[in-house]
């Protein structure tokens, strides 16, 4: 698998994790790592091989330096590190009320947003394709 297709999915819901993996691997040929671990995310991102992070906003089990952390905070950390700032981040969240997308994008520094559950698989695939091509 070409490193230009490596994607890290940060997701705490097993059903969503399976869906993301299947869509990314089968439709786009991506090499997918699914994790809830900030340490694993940052290690992968700093490897220089990751072309996209799909980030759940609400992470029930993730901690960083002993403190609970959500996807907005993790995205801000990625975007503030010169080694990982260029990696596109696609926020994925069930918080899909009017205005939420704009607020979450502004707070996190993410590149794009998709609401869960993922109903339109083709739209998700196209969003990912566009983000991965921009990063290549």
C-alpha positions as CSV (number, residue, x, y, z in Angstrom):
1,X,0.0,0.0,0.0
2,X,1.3,3.4,-0.9
3,X,1.9,5.7,2.0
4,X,0.1,8.4,0.1
5,X,-3.2,6.5,1.1
6,X,-2.6,6.0,4.8
7,X,-5.5,7.3,6.9
8,X,-5.9,7.3,10.7
9,X,-9.5,7.1,12.0
10,X,-9.9,8.3,15.6
11,X,-13.2,6.8,16.6
12,X,-14.6,5.3,19.8
13,X,-17.8,3.7,18.3
14,X,-17.0,0.3,17.0
15,X,-19.8,0.4,14.4
16,X,-18.6,3.7,13.0
17,X,-15.0,2.5,13.0
18,X,-16.0,-0.6,10.9
19,X,-18.0,1.6,8.5
20,X,-15.1,4.1,8.1
21,X,-12.6,1.3,7.6
22,X,-14.7,-0.5,5.0
23,X,-15.4,2.7,3.0
24,X,-11.8,3.9,3.0
25,X,-10.3,0.5,2.2
26,X,-12.8,-0.9,-0.3
27,X,-13.7,2.3,-2.2
28,X,-10.4,4.3,-2.0
29,X,-7.8,1.6,-1.4
30,X,-6.6,3.4,1.8
31,X,-4.4,1.8,4.4
32,X,-6.5,2.5,7.5
33,X,-5.4,2.6,11.2
34,X,-8.3,2.9,13.7
35,X,-7.4,4.1,17.2
36,X,-8.7,6.0,20.2
37,X,-5.2,6.6,21.4
38,X,-3.8,10.1,21.1
39,X,-0.3,8.7,21.4
40,X,-0.9,6.3,18.5
41,X,-2.4,9.2,16.4
42,X,0.5,11.5,17.0
43,X,3.1,8.8,16.4
44,X,1.4,7.9,13.1
45,X,1.0,11.6,12.1
46,X,4.6,12.3,12.8
47,X,5.7,9.4,10.6
48,X,5.2,11.5,7.5
49,X,3.0,8.8,5.9
50,X,-0.5,9.9,7.0
51,X,-2.5,11.7,4.3
52,X,-5.7,12.2,6.3
53,X,-7.2,11.9,9.8
54,X,-10.9,11.2,10.2
55,X,-11.6,12.5,13.7
56,X,-14.6,11.8,15.9
57,X,-15.4,14.9,18.0
58,X,-16.7,13.1,21.1
59,X,-14.2,10.6,22.3
60,X,-15.4,8.8,25.4
61,X,-12.2,6.9,26.4
62,X,-9.3,9.1,25.1
63,X,-6.9,10.7,27.4
64,X,-3.8,12.8,26.8
65,X,-1.3,13.3,29.6
66,X,-3.8,11.9,32.1
67,X,-6.7,14.2,31.1
68,X,-9.8,13.4,29.0
69,X,-9.5,14.8,25.5
70,X,-11.9,15.2,22.6
71,X,-11.4,15.4,18.9
72,X,-11.5,19.2,18.8
73,X,-8.5,19.3,21.2
74,X,-6.6,16.6,19.3
75,X,-7.2,18.4,16.0
76,X,-5.9,21.7,17.5
77,X,-2.8,19.8,18.7
78,X,-2.2,18.3,15.2
79,X,-2.7,21.7,13.5
80,X,-0.4,23.5,16.0
81,X,2.5,21.1,15.4
82,X,4.6,22.1,12.3
83,X,5.3,18.4,11.7
84,X,1.6,17.5,11.4
85,X,-0.1,20.8,10.6
86,X,-0.5,20.0,6.8
87,X,-2.3,16.7,7.4
88,X,-6.0,17.3,6.5
89,X,-8.5,16.5,9.3
90,X,-12.1,15.5,8.6
91,X,-14.2,15.9,11.7
92,X,-17.0,13.3,12.1
93,X,-19.6,14.0,14.6
94,X,-23.2,13.4,15.6
95,X,-23.4,17.1,16.7
96,X,-25.1,18.1,13.5
97,X,-27.3,21.1,14.5
98,X,-27.3,24.2,12.4
99,X,-24.2,26.2,13.1
100,X,-22.3,23.2,14.6
101,X,-20.2,22.5,11.5
102,X,-18.9,26.1,11.3
103,X,-18.3,26.3,15.1
104,X,-16.5,23.0,15.2
105,X,-14.4,23.8,12.2
106,X,-13.4,27.1,13.7
107,X,-12.6,25.7,17.1
108,X,-10.6,22.7,15.8
109,X,-8.9,24.1,12.7
110,X,-10.1,21.0,10.8
111,X,-10.3,21.0,7.1
112,X,-13.8,19.6,6.6
113,X,-16.7,18.1,8.5
114,X,-19.2,15.3,8.1
115,X,-22.1,14.4,10.3
116,X,-22.8,11.0,11.7
117,X,-24.3,8.6,11.1
118,X,-22.8,8.5,7.6
119,X,-25.8,8.1,5.4
120,X,-24.5,9.2,2.0
121,X,-21.4,6.9,1.6
122,X,-20.6,8.4,-1.8
123,X,-20.5,11.9,-0.4
124,X,-18.1,10.7,2.4
125,X,-15.9,9.0,-0.2
126,X,-15.8,12.1,-2.3
127,X,-14.9,14.3,0.6
128,X,-12.0,11.9,1.6
129,X,-10.8,11.7,-2.0
130,X,-10.7,15.5,-2.3
131,X,-8.8,15.9,1.0
132,X,-6.3,13.1,0.2
133,X,-5.6,14.5,-3.3
134,X,-5.0,18.0,-1.9
135,X,-2.5,16.6,0.6
136,X,-0.6,14.5,-1.9
